[in-house]
Amino acid sequence: MRRRLIALSVVFAAHTAWLAVVAEDAFISLRFARNLARGWGMVWNPGEAPVEGVTNLLWTLLAAGVERLGLDGPGTMQLLGVATGLATLWLTDRFAVRVLDLRGLARTFPVLMLAVSGPMATWAASGLETPLFSLLAIASLYAMARWRGSESARDLALAWTAVVLATLTRPEGLLLAAIAGWMTLAGDGERHRRQAWTAVGAFVLFAVALTALRLAYFDAPLPNTFYAKTGGGGLQVLRGAAYLGYFAFHYLTPLLPLVAVAWSRPRSEPQGHQWTVVAALLAWCGGYALYIVAVGGDYMAMYRFFVPVLPAFYLLVGLAAKRAFTPGLSHRLRGALVVFAVVGTLVHSTPYEADLYDKPPRQHGTWRGVETERWHVARLERVARFFAQRAAGHSDASVATRAIGILGYRTELTVYDFHGLVDSKIARQGVADRPIGAGLPGHEKTDYEHVLGKRPTWWMFTRTLRSEAAGWPRYDRETDRRLRREYRLVTVELEDPENREEGCFSFLELKSVEAPGDDSDSDC
């Protein structure tokens, strides 16, 4: 089995290399990390008030350590993500055999499915915290399951340490804490109860302390991104439900034949504390799915939000495989079920998915989503170089944009965010042109008057390279009036060799700024 696990780890590593792209959002964390490493605090722009403009505090702190050591931030965080992804595969295998008593092909199945899962591979190599949070989630459930069977104080300590680290990594760790609390307090015996109340009490103290620190330092009990991305009603929930539906269609459908065969086989009930473990896995998958629906889903490639539940989900499918793969099932049918599941899952990591499926609305998609992410990253890298060159001689230059990550990390510019991810005023008081839930998650609230009050040097309203100059951007009447009074429309010719495109790039520039006199970018 060790050789099989090593082989699947190689498959997973190759899969991550095939889908690798450092997400634009990863550069937001890296900018905060760089400012923290320089001693400026958890700030987006030096001199501004601290703001928790990330949803991954622990990951950003790790990135600050990387920046402090002088290592390449994006590359190092990518490697760390792949390493934690590999650790997740190995821990899932431990869970399968030591807790769920899966053997043979049923044991292999959860790790196999993780290795060929496009969401798992894509976000392991994204530079974001997703693989770390996934590892901590399954680690806490595994250690808690071990404690249920052994009453070892060490296992309980490991479980709750993982919960604490998960909560520091993402706020959704609180859902994990609720499940771990239920598993802990559901134990029998005096020793169980003493250990349980000690662990739960310690976590409550930690949660109170963390909230107090957030209030004291950031003036908010939750990350700023939570306020920026939520606040809608029924439309937000409907968008989240659609996100869940498309994920189920793309990644659960290949497993339906296996589940159907398992359902038709004689049932073997879980033994002893396995009931609690299975219930915990179901609660994690179901509770997290409901949370995703409530916050309105996501738009980025490969169903990023569902990655943390994939290990638990595929372990549950492993239980179905255990029931299906009994001696009475023919080897031919067994192989067909596995091939259908693998091919149906892996196809979304290939260009062939475009021939089989329409792209979901308000999402980048699967393979096409990865290509979209790569296009945006390459284009924004080119735009960042352009503004860095144009800012030469302007010590206080700034840019306002909706894509803040790469421009924030690759330049020393002051960067203002249209949508409030790093601006608490917009996040809490910004308004949307349409009801929240009708647009892209996290890109709906705005306050252009607030941004204009900062007088950005440049106003970036597009990243497209056109055959001719873009027209004046459309905004509400007051914003348009002020922009026309204070800014001029500038168009330059840019080449984007990574995307094999060239053309006219248009933006607004303060009239009070003297245009550069060099010929590095000719006018269209």
JOWODA-V699775 format. One record per residue. N is the residue number from 1. OMEGA is omega as a letter, one per 40 degrees, with the letter a starting at -180 (999 if undefined). D_FIRST is the distance of its C-alpha to the first C-alpha in Angstrom with 2 decimals. Layout:
N/OMEGA/D_FIRST, N/OMEGA/D_FIRST
//
This chain:
1/i/0.00, 2/i/3.80, 3/i/5.41, 4/i/5.00, 5/i/6.17, 6/i/8.63, 7/i/9.76, 8/i/10.52, 9/i/12.26, 10/i/14.28, 11/a/15.21, 12/i/16.36, 13/i/18.31, 14/i/19.95, 15/i/20.78, 16/i/22.49, 17/a/24.40, 18/a/25.58, 19/a/26.89, 20/i/27.93, 21/i/31.35, 22/a/32.80, 23/i/34.36, 24/i/38.11, 25/i/37.71, 26/a/35.58, 27/i/38.77, 28/i/40.56, 29/a/38.29, 30/i/38.69, 31/i/42.48, 32/a/42.56, 33/a/40.29, 34/i/42.63, 35/i/45.69, 36/i/44.16, 37/i/43.28, 38/i/46.89, 39/a/48.20, 40/a/49.62, 41/a/47.58, 42/a/45.54, 43/i/47.95, 44/i/47.69, 45/i/50.97, 46/i/52.39, 47/i/55.28, 48/i/54.19, 49/i/53.21, 50/i/49.56, 51/i/47.58, 52/a/43.98, 53/i/43.50, 54/i/39.70, 55/a/37.38, 56/a/34.89, 57/a/36.77, 58/i/33.94, 59/i/32.58, 60/i/36.16, 61/i/36.58, 62/i/33.50, 63/i/35.02, 64/i/38.30, 65/i/36.69, 66/i/35.38, 67/a/38.92, 68/i/40.46, 69/i/38.48, 70/i/39.78, 71/i/36.43, 72/a/36.10, 73/a/35.65, 74/a/34.12, 75/a/31.72, 76/i/30.57, 77/i/30.03, 78/a/28.05, 79/i/25.71, 80/i/25.49, 81/i/24.67, 82/i/21.80, 83/i/20.45, 84/i/20.73, 85/i/19.13, 86/i/15.98, 87/i/16.20, 88/i/16.55, 89/a/13.29, 90/i/11.47, 91/i/13.88, 92/i/13.49, 93/i/9.84, 94/i/11.38, 95/a/14.16, 96/a/12.35, 97/a/10.83, 98/a/13.66, 99/a/16.58, 100/i/16.19, 101/i/14.13, 102/a/12.12, 103/i/9.71, 104/a/8.26, 105/i/9.91, 106/i/11.87, 107/a/9.19, 108/a/8.21, 109/a/11.99, 110/a/13.37, 111/i/11.52, 112/a/12.27, 113/i/15.81, 114/a/16.27, 115/a/15.37, 116/a/18.02, 117/i/20.45, 118/i/23.65, 119/a/24.93, 120/a/21.91, 121/a/22.03, 122/a/25.83, 123/i/26.47, 124/a/23.86, 125/a/26.07, 126/a/29.35, 127/i/30.52, 128/a/30.85, 129/a/29.47, 130/a/27.45, 131/i/23.92, 132/i/25.04, 133/i/26.46, 134/i/23.35, 135/a/21.26, 136/i/23.99, 137/a/24.27, 138/i/20.70, 139/a/20.81, 140/i/24.02, 141/i/22.85, 142/a/19.74, 143/i/21.96, 144/i/24.62, 145/i/22.41, 146/i/21.36, 147/i/25.08, 148/a/26.02, 149/a/24.03, 150/a/25.00, 151/i/28.28, 152/i/27.23, 153/i/29.70, 154/i/27.19, 155/i/24.85, 156/i/28.00, 157/i/29.17, 158/a/25.93, 159/a/26.10, 160/i/29.70, 161/i/29.34, 162/i/26.87, 163/i/29.45, 164/a/32.22, 165/i/30.44, 166/i/29.57, 167/i/33.25, 168/a/34.36, 169/i/32.15, 170/i/33.42, 171/i/36.00, 172/i/33.72, 173/i/32.08, 174/i/34.93, 175/i/33.37, 176/i/30.19, 177/i/32.56, 178/i/34.20, 179/i/30.97, 180/i/29.96, 181/i/33.53, 182/i/33.41, 183/a/30.17, 184/a/31.81, 185/i/35.19, 186/a/33.95, 187/i/32.89, 188/i/34.91, 189/a/36.72, 190/a/38.96, 191/i/36.30, 192/a/34.26, 193/i/37.41, 194/i/38.46, 195/a/35.14, 196/a/35.09, 197/i/38.62, 198/a/38.16, 199/a/35.13, 200/i/36.77, 201/i/40.07, 202/i/38.60, 203/i/37.05, 204/i/40.38, 205/i/42.16, 206/a/39.75, 207/i/40.28, 208/a/44.04, 209/i/44.08, 210/i/42.07, 211/i/44.46, 212/i/47.44, 213/i/46.26, 214/i/45.78, 215/a/49.25, 216/a/50.80, 217/a/49.28, 218/a/48.68, 219/i/51.18, 220/a/48.62, 221/a/46.13, 222/i/43.53, 223/a/42.56, 224/a/45.23, 225/i/42.86, 226/a/42.68, 227/a/46.45, 228/a/46.45, 229/a/43.97, 230/i/45.18, 231/a/48.52, 232/a/48.60, 233/a/49.07, 234/a/48.32, 235/i/47.65, 236/i/44.98, 237/i/43.21, 238/i/43.62, 239/i/42.08, 240/i/39.10, 241/i/38.84, 242/i/38.93, 243/i/36.13, 244/a/34.00, 245/i/35.06, 246/i/34.11, 247/i/30.67, 248/a/30.15, 249/a/31.53, 250/a/29.34, 251/i/25.95, 252/a/26.20, 253/i/27.80, 254/a/24.73, 255/a/23.06, 256/i/26.15, 257/i/25.45, 258/i/22.16, 259/i/24.07, 260/i/26.92, 261/i/24.94, 262/a/23.36, 263/a/26.94, 264/a/28.21, 265/i/25.82, 266/a/26.74, 267/i/26.08, 268/a/24.25, 269/i/25.57, 270/a/23.65, 271/i/24.30, 272/a/26.20, 273/i/25.60, 274/i/23.04, 275/a/26.22, 276/a/27.08, 277/i/23.67, 278/i/23.75, 279/i/27.38, 280/i/26.60, 281/i/24.05, 282/a/26.71, 283/i/29.42, 284/a/27.72, 285/a/27.15, 286/i/30.57, 287/a/32.52, 288/i/31.31, 289/i/32.12, 290/i/35.59, 291/i/36.07, 292/i/35.28, 293/a/37.83, 294/a/40.38, 295/i/40.30, 296/i/40.62, 297/a/37.30, 298/a/36.85, 299/a/37.87, 300/a/35.38, 301/i/32.73, 302/i/29.49, 303/a/30.19, 304/a/29.78, 305/a/30.71, 306/a/27.84, 307/a/25.02, 308/a/24.98, 309/a/24.24, 310/i/21.46, 311/i/18.54, 312/a/20.38, 313/a/21.37, 314/i/17.99, 315/i/16.79, 316/i/19.85, 317/i/19.02, 318/i/15.61, 319/i/17.89, 320/i/19.89, 321/i/16.97, 322/i/16.27, 323/a/19.96, 324/a/20.12, 325/i/17.25, 326/a/18.96, 327/a/19.63, 328/a/22.99, 329/a/21.79, 330/i/22.03, 331/a/19.20, 332/i/21.66, 333/i/22.28, 334/i/18.67, 335/i/18.11, 336/i/21.39, 337/a/20.54, 338/a/17.42, 339/i/19.45, 340/a/22.41, 341/a/20.62, 342/a/19.04, 343/i/22.28, 344/i/24.50, 345/a/22.88, 346/a/22.51, 347/a/26.07, 348/i/27.50, 349/a/26.22, 350/i/28.32, 351/a/32.08, 352/a/31.87, 353/i/31.77, 354/i/35.49, 355/a/36.24, 356/a/34.69, 357/i/35.58, 358/i/38.56, 359/i/38.09, 360/i/38.33, 361/i/41.65, 362/i/41.82, 363/i/38.30, 364/i/37.23, 365/a/34.63, 366/i/31.08, 367/i/31.02, 368/i/34.79, 369/i/34.41, 370/i/32.43, 371/i/35.18, 372/i/37.77, 373/a/36.27, 374/i/36.29, 375/a/39.87, 376/a/41.09, 377/i/39.49, 378/a/41.01, 379/a/44.36, 380/i/44.57, 381/i/43.74, 382/i/46.71, 383/i/48.94, 384/i/48.11, 385/i/49.25, 386/a/52.40, 387/i/53.38, 388/i/52.62, 389/a/55.08, 390/a/57.62, 391/a/57.51, 392/a/58.74, 393/i/61.86, 394/a/61.18, 395/a/59.89, 396/a/59.70, 397/a/58.24, 398/i/56.12, 399/i/54.46, 400/a/53.87, 401/i/50.99, 402/i/48.45, 403/a/45.57, 404/a/45.72, 405/a/42.40, 406/i/42.69, 407/i/46.46, 408/a/46.08, 409/a/43.60, 410/i/44.84, 411/i/48.50, 412/a/50.65, 413/i/52.49, 414/a/53.20, 415/i/51.24, 416/a/52.37, 417/i/50.20, 418/a/51.73, 419/i/49.36, 420/i/49.22, 421/a/45.61, 422/a/47.11, 423/a/50.56, 424/i/51.06, 425/i/54.39, 426/a/53.05, 427/a/49.92, 428/a/52.09, 429/i/55.34, 430/a/54.55, 431/a/55.31, 432/i/53.77, 433/i/55.76, 434/i/54.13, 435/i/52.67, 436/a/49.35, 437/a/46.64, 438/a/48.43, 439/i/47.09, 440/i/44.02, 441/i/42.44, 442/a/43.71, 443/a/46.35, 444/a/49.05, 445/i/51.13, 446/i/53.70, 447/a/56.86, 448/i/58.49, 449/i/61.60, 450/a/59.55, 451/i/57.84, 452/i/61.18, 453/i/62.65, 454/i/60.44, 455/i/62.05, 456/i/59.03, 457/a/60.07, 458/i/58.07, 459/a/57.09, 460/a/54.09, 461/i/54.17, 462/i/52.15, 463/a/49.59, 464/i/50.48, 465/a/52.17, 466/i/54.99, 467/i/57.46, 468/a/60.22, 469/i/60.78, 470/i/59.43, 471/i/62.00, 472/a/62.65, 473/a/59.81, 474/i/60.65, 475/i/60.72, 476/a/62.93, 477/a/66.62, 478/i/66.85, 479/i/63.78, 480/a/65.05, 481/a/68.52, 482/i/67.34, 483/a/64.94, 484/i/67.77, 485/a/70.12, 486/a/67.91, 487/i/65.58, 488/i/65.92, 489/a/63.61, 490/i/62.23, 491/i/60.47, 492/i/58.99, 493/a/57.20, 494/i/53.55, 495/i/51.00, 496/a/47.31, 497/a/45.71, 498/i/42.12, 499/i/42.95, 500/i/45.50, 501/i/48.28, 502/a/51.69, 503/a/54.59, 504/i/56.65, 505/a/55.17, 506/i/57.46, 507/i/57.72, 508/a/60.47, 509/i/62.04, 510/i/64.54, 511/a/68.02, 512/a/68.82, 513/i/66.20, 514/a/67.54, 515/a/65.50, 516/a/64.10, 517/a/66.33, 518/a/63.78, 519/a/62.75, 520/i/59.00, 521/a/58.64, 522/i/61.41, 523/i/62.75, 524/999/62.00
//
